[in-house]
Amino acid sequence: MRFATRVLLLQLLTVVAVVTTSTVVFIGLSIEQLRDEAETSALMIARTIGSDPQVRELVAEETQDAENPAAEVLAQGEIQHYAEAAADSTSALFVVITDNNGMRLAHPDEDLLGLQVSTSFAEALAGKEVVAWEKGTLGESARAKVPVFAPDSETPVGEISVGFERNGVFDDLPRTLLFIVAAALLALLIGIIAMFVLRKRWEQLTLGVQPEELVVMVQNQAAVLDGVGDGVIALDTEGTIRLSNGSAKQIFGLHSAEGRSLTDLGLPDDVVADLQAGVARDGIVANGRVLFLEARSVDRGGQSLGAVIVIRDRTDVMALSERLETVRTMTSALRVQRHEFANRMHVAAGLIESGRDGEAAQFLRAMRSRGPVDYPLIGTELISEPFLQAFLGAKSLEASERGVSMQIREETLVLGKVAEVEDIATVLGNLVDNAITAAVANPEMRLVEVTLMDDATELVMVVADSGPGITPGEDPFAHKTHVEETEQGEEVVPAEQIRGRGIGLTLSQEMAQRRGGEVWVIERGGEPSGRGAVFGARLPGVMEQDPSFNYREVREEEGK
């Protein structure tokens, strides 16, 4: 049996139980209400008769009479006539009047006149009013008993007993029960209709999936969402985020993404439009991270349920690529150094073998002063730090191949040693690569200038180029795209495919900010200055100092 059917039967049993219970309660309340109304009517009639001055006077006279009148005399008396008239006018079963001994002075059955009543009269003669259901000579009835006080006195001299027949009390009960049963059947019908409507709505909302299947789906969802490193965001048909895993929240730096839209995540409008159209986007920068976004529509049984956005964080991959590029650059530099060093060793060995020791010694001293290799880097002697010298030397070789000269400015002063090779290589490499690309665009002067200064564990870098500068209004740290003309028309090329542009600056800025540093534009260049752009970078914690070396004295000497 399907779960929806079981729920329907359970709801049906619940509705039947509720309606039945309500019907029984209403019937009980109706019966109790009729009983209360009969008792109240009997009490009011008894009070009215008992307060009549004539009745009080007549009962007081009968009570004072030492002899009990015969039934025939009482039957023709005023009290009997009064009681019969009251019973007829109120439709009561009986109106009985007694003296202080409980002897009947008025009764519907004249044969019982002068006899003591069959039910207790003690409480009424004690001055109390009594309402109860009792069975007497006329059968069971709802009756009220009130005392009859003597004229101008609070002394009971008799009692008034008024009763209504049981069958008469419940004359209206069938009609009341009919209304109650009709209301119960109507409520039951409404409940059944509501159950079928609820079942249909249930199946629409759950797409016909049963609870057992929902449990499996939740387990699979938890396993998939929490078991993958990619970010996953589920959108409804309105484009609102309904579900996101921990990776997605971490990527966008959110505590909770549910209820937001894609634009709230810091994504550009064009990216949101592409994702809504099902177009994947790569190299998107959001929250300081480089992302690949892919949208996939979701439907079930022909009904669209929204879309799922898969997010891959490529920041670490791009950083690793930059580091691999650094390794490649350093490997190339080492290969050049090894080749040049081998050549010089051959020269020195040849001079020694030929007996020209003096020339060999002079050659080795010159090689020691110049270094193992001649880089096309102007001002190489200003940098004594081995890594920075080799790295910038390798970059100068690449720049030379593109017709660009690299120069170390005289303001450069690095006294410490590099402690974090990868971060320096990534940031400095990106700045130099961008500067070389910009300098190539200037056919008159192709020059890149680098200034390096350290302060304790902090390294400050300034890179200037002779290019056309930064276009006014352009954000150099924003993600860029490039439009190329193709046979099919214009095609947008991702920025990461364009050498020297794209996400390099953004990646460098994000890496510097992680360390508490920054990358910024010192001068935008361009018209009317006619100079190129100048970028600065500050990286804390990337250098280490020799504790035995007095850097203050050296810097003071340099300042002089």
NORKAGI-V738520 format. One line per field, one symbol per residue. burial: # if it has 24 or more other ideal C-beta (glycine too) atoms within 12 Angstrom, else .. A space follows every 10 residues. Layout:
burial=???
This chain:
burial=...#...#.. ##..#...#. ..#..##..# #..##.###. #######.## .#..##.### .##.....#. ...##.#.## .###.##..# .######### #########. .###.##.#. #..##...## ####.###.. ########## .....##### ######.### ..#..#...# ...#...#.. #...#...#. .#...#.... .......... ....#....# #####...#. #########. ##.#..#..# .#..####.. ##..##.... ########## #####..#.. .....##### #####..##. ###.##..## .##..##... ...#...#.. .......... ..#....... ###.###### .##.#.#### ########## .#.######. .#######.# ########## ########## ##...##### ####..#### ########## .....##.## #......... ...###...# ########## #####.#### ##.###.... ########## .##.#..... #.........
